[in-house]
Amino acid sequence: MHLNIRIKYFFGFFLFLELLSLHAIANNDELYQSRLAALKTTIEVNYNPSVRTYIEQYLANPELIKSLISRSKFYFPPIEKSLRQKNLPTDLKYIAAAASGLDPTALNPNGNSGVWMMSYAVAKMYKLKQNTYIDERRDPVKSSLAAAQNLKDLYAIYKSWPLAIAAYGCSPVQLNKGIHAAGNSFYFWDIYKVMPASCRDLYPKVIATVYVLNYYKEHGIRYIESLQLPNSDTVWISKWLSFQQISTATAVPVELLRDLNPIFKKDIIPFSQEPYFLRIPSDKVAKFSLLRDTVYKQYHALEIQPIAIEKDSSELKGDPIVTDSKKDSRTQKITAQSLKPVRYTIKRGDVLTDIADWFDVSVQDIKGWNKKQTTRGKVKRGAVLKIYVQANKTGYYRRINSMSAAQKKRLRKRD
């Protein structure tokens, strides 16, 4: 008898807790909905219970909110300027905040990158440069102009910002499948449940981001200072130059050079017929100019750290490091002690651009070292390539030859 009473009490207590929890959720829904309704936004931010998950993820991580507030004060002005240039609502800036947390170097598992978490295909469509060394998706200004044009084009198709945002999050093809599965409805919340996850997540997260960036004070987060970077000016760079060389000559920390120049993926400015802009602190520009002869030496593409340059090429032993000096007489020869060869066997599906990325070299270098194996720029399965890498990292690079395709894919995305 007493046992039955205890069991009834036990289940009754948990039923009470569940009802209390449901009441709290209902109250939160009403609160979030009323606050969003009070905002005067130029895009639709209609509340749905699905948005609550993203709001509560934010609220469970106050440090994330603080970082987002700080970055928004720094990045929102140039993003808004780009949106205005395309005659778009400036509230679309919240897409960038939701997608990347306003981190120019952000990268997701699908390979999307930059402040706008832009896909490779979209960036290519809007003429952003992407290669082993450069990724202009990480340039807040250039990527914002490209994203603005993409969103403008998507809105012209769907006539709805929720759907345009959903299409930006995946692709129009994927979104169209969701629309068809929902009986050809064009109301976002009608097709939300049948959308692919990659399409449906971005818009609710945008609404949640709008909420936290407008109501963070109501949740106990006080004034946050803007992200601070020093005033900077640009210098022209058209030759191979590493951040380490610039840092050594000008005393600008490599970390600061990365923050000012996020488009350079490997801390290297590659050779280019059209010079690249490099941003350095304004108070270092004069020093850079005075030290130009020291800083602006010609180095080989493989260099990430400054390495010794051999004046007398006759002292080099073993295989030549630079195999085609006639094509570029400016290329310096590098000591055999600085670089060592490793071998890589071509696997099914391998392409030269990926191989160059894995080994931190250029495609032209691989072709120069392996003329017989790279006929007409192509490689055959089973061929063995010789690749020169930094001597102190040969153990790391040798392991690549035995990695699986999935491991090498993750390796490339970390760069």
JOMOTA-V971378 format. One record per run of one state. SS is the DSSP state (H for helix, E for strand, - for the rest). FROM is the first residue (numbers start at 1). LEN is the number of residues. If there is no record, write none. Layout:
SS_FROM_LEN ; SS_FROM_LEN
This chain:
-_1_1 ; H_2_37 ; -_39_10 ; H_49_11 ; -_60_2 ; H_62_24 ; -_86_4 ; H_90_11 ; -_101_6 ; E_107_1 ; -_108_5 ; E_113_1 ; -_114_4 ; E_118_1 ; -_119_1 ; H_120_6 ; -_126_4 ; E_130_1 ; -_131_3 ; E_134_2 ; H_136_3 ; -_139_1 ; H_140_19 ; -_159_2 ; H_161_9 ; -_170_2 ; H_172_10 ; -_182_6 ; H_188_7 ; -_195_2 ; H_197_19 ; -_216_1 ; H_217_3 ; -_220_12 ; E_232_6 ; -_238_3 ; E_241_2 ; H_243_8 ; -_251_3 ; H_254_7 ; -_261_3 ; E_264_1 ; -_265_3 ; E_268_2 ; -_270_6 ; E_276_6 ; H_282_9 ; -_291_1 ; H_292_4 ; -_296_13 ; E_309_1 ; -_310_3 ; H_313_3 ; -_316_18 ; E_334_1 ; -_335_4 ; E_339_7 ; -_346_6 ; H_352_8 ; -_360_3 ; H_363_7 ; -_370_5 ; H_375_3 ; -_378_6 ; E_384_7 ; H_391_12 ; -_403_2 ; H_405_10 ; -_415_1
